Amino acid sequence: MTKYNLLDKINSPDDLKKLDIKFLNKLAKQMRSFLITNVADTGGHLGSNLGVVELTIALHYVFNSPIDKIIWDVGHQSYIHKILTGRKNKFKSLRKFRGLSGFPKSHESEHDCFNAGHSSTSISAALGFCIARDLNQDDYKIIAIIGDGSMTGGLSYEALNNSSKKNIIIILNDNHMSICENVGGIAKYLNELRTQPIYINTKQDINNFLNKIPVVGKNIKRLIEKAKGSIKYLIYSNTIFEQLGFNYIGPLDGHNIKKLIEVFKSAQKLSGPILIHVKTTKGKGYSCAENFPAKFHGTEAFNIKTGLPINKSKQSYSQVFGKAILDLASKNKKIIAITAAMTDGTGLNYLFNKYPDRVIDVGIAESHAVTFAAGIAKNNFIPVIAIYSSFLQRAYDQILHDVCMQNLHVIFAIDRAGIVGADGETHHGLFDISYLTHMPNMILMAPKNKLELINMLEFAIEKYNSGPIAIRYPRGAAQEILLEYNQEILIGHPEIISRGENLVLIFLGSMGQEILQVYDKLKANNLNPGLINARFAKPVSQDFINILREYNYIFIAEENIKSGGFAQSVINKFLELEIYKNNIFSFALPDEFVEQGTRDELLSLYKLDVQNIYEFVLKIILK
Ligand SMILES: Cc1ncc(C[n+]2csc(CCOP(=O)(O)OP(=O)(O)O)c2C)c(N)n1
């Protein structure tokens, strides 16, 4: 008998349903152990998954997936769901190249009915499923599971506002944590609700209640019938969800499987929009994760006994940014930093620890963060938004309409720009050059190393105050290449590292590490290439173009998709100047969604690694 004797028997929700309810707590224990052992090896979103073990078991015990639809918000907490739906044998490959995804993926399983990765989408998606079900006159349940952190995202309220009369079940998984402590009025409100006694308020219950009233005279009962709304007020405090038309049930203990099953079974019989408020503990059952929930929200491989990471990590760009912004903000009181629920991830924790009032966490609300920053900038303060590239996608119109159109001095520190690795297609930052460089007034820079990031930040805050300005830098270790090259930053001007002749290699930001090696290999092959650090994805200056005119072959490398990327901006600039130039070659990601994998694996998949670039350059120039 293995230590997973119950779990071993479960390869589908049907297997789970065969288990007697009295074994489910034991199963939960085995699942926790399985999860901790596996995630300690692969890394992943441990805390959130430990928190939903009982909730997910109860969901699959009661509902009938894949006929009933279970829709996860963000999807980082879907590991238990994956284990229960036939994927436990793939957990060794979790988040690895060509392995199991850390998020719901329809191509993996019919039980993953809607893909996610970004927050606050589940209720909207579920409502879409409801419309389709109802038009088809089908009859099954649609359940959206959303965390309290994700409820700080505006999209979820747009969806709640649109839920009236739909047969939808929303499960609010409330662990009072986003990645860090959840923030704002909604978090405060939910905290108050969490401490209330359980409260089941459905129309059906009110009727039951009325029927049970002893006969005190028909008139009184009629009077009460008339005043159902006010009775609710008298008997129960009224929640915001009820006011939006939901039947509210909660708060429930999210680790009590029996109770969860009972309530889910009752909810199955009800109609109309239902919100079940479930209290859970992030990291439940693993003390390191319970004590340090932010650290174990998403973790690298770690030692189970100590909770410490197995690999020592080098200083990251986020840390370099975090220390630099602290330094600048200590000297300039006008600087206000903004984060959308990523204080630690972006490195703003350094500033927050010293000056908590100078970092504003707006919750998972990227669109709001940007317009909020625009308001701050309009009043002559200096807002710095630190944000991941893929999450900034959420705020396209706010950048365009509220910031760029008014040409406001808002600074965007765009972290995780480029390949991010294990989180995969939803999280790669491969679009920001494309979505920012076509916006009038926007300036976009990318540093080649840590020192240049510090200089660019200082330039953006202290020297450039004519409008919006952004710096993109990748996930992971801050580069230390070419530290001896430290020319002054001038708008639109590249840094010429070596003039060379005939061919020139141009890199933007993170691709410096590969291109420098290609350059060395070409030199070793008795060639004399030029080497240029582009620095600016926008603007591309006429001076830059004049320099490039001298070369017969131009190779441009960037960590962005080709479409709308930096190389295309260079080509456009040539066209704008009516200079017709052949032989411009682009090294960039193709027009497709890039799967999960390490940066090295993905660069070689797309022939963007040193050897492939080198061979391509040789092939072209020796043709
Ligand atoms: C649009 C967007 N912004 C930021 C994130 C990063 N992120 C992932 S999970 C998370 C916190 C979610 O909190 P909650 O919904 O309460 O889930 P929990 O992990 O606490 O279960 C954040 C901020 C994201 N996935 N999507």
PDBQT file of the ligand as one rigid body, heavy atoms in Angstrom, charges set to zero:
ROOT
HETATM    1  C1  LIG A 701      -4.652  40.809 -14.642  1.00  0.00    +0.000 C 
HETATM    2  C2  LIG A 701      -3.748  40.127 -13.653  1.00  0.00    +0.000 A 
HETATM    3  N1  LIG A 701      -3.014  40.883 -12.810  1.00  0.00    +0.000 NA
HETATM    4  C3  LIG A 701      -2.202  40.288 -11.914  1.00  0.00    +0.000 A 
HETATM    5  C4  LIG A 701      -2.111  38.927 -11.859  1.00  0.00    +0.000 A 
HETATM    6  C5  LIG A 701      -1.129  38.261 -10.899  1.00  0.00    +0.000 C 
HETATM    7  N2  LIG A 701      -1.840  37.462  -9.915  1.00  0.00    +0.000 N 
HETATM    8  C6  LIG A 701      -1.970  36.136 -10.023  1.00  0.00    +0.000 A 
HETATM    9  S1  LIG A 701      -2.837  35.459  -8.800  1.00  0.00    +0.000 SA
HETATM   10  C7  LIG A 701      -2.993  36.947  -8.029  1.00  0.00    +0.000 A 
HETATM   11  C8  LIG A 701      -3.713  37.039  -6.726  1.00  0.00    +0.000 C 
HETATM   12  C9  LIG A 701      -5.050  36.440  -6.821  1.00  0.00    +0.000 C 
HETATM   13  O1  LIG A 701      -5.636  36.460  -5.550  1.00  0.00    +0.000 OA
HETATM   14  P1  LIG A 701      -6.939  35.596  -5.320  1.00  0.00    +0.000 P 
HETATM   15  O2  LIG A 701      -7.856  35.740  -6.466  1.00  0.00    +0.000 OA
HETATM   16  O3  LIG A 701      -7.467  35.942  -3.991  1.00  0.00    +0.000 OA
HETATM   17  O4  LIG A 701      -6.410  34.108  -5.362  1.00  0.00    +0.000 OA
HETATM   18  P2  LIG A 701      -5.554  33.313  -4.273  1.00  0.00    +0.000 P 
HETATM   19  O5  LIG A 701      -4.231  33.086  -4.895  1.00  0.00    +0.000 OA
HETATM   20  O6  LIG A 701      -5.478  34.121  -3.027  1.00  0.00    +0.000 OA
HETATM   21  O7  LIG A 701      -6.284  32.051  -4.095  1.00  0.00    +0.000 OA
HETATM   22  C10 LIG A 701      -2.390  37.958  -8.761  1.00  0.00    +0.000 A 
HETATM   23  C11 LIG A 701      -2.318  39.365  -8.370  1.00  0.00    +0.000 C 
HETATM   24  C12 LIG A 701      -2.889  38.192 -12.775  1.00  0.00    +0.000 A 
HETATM   25  N3  LIG A 701      -2.839  36.868 -12.823  1.00  0.00    +0.000 N 
HETATM   26  N4  LIG A 701      -3.706  38.817 -13.638  1.00  0.00    +0.000 NA
ENDROOT
TORSDOF 0
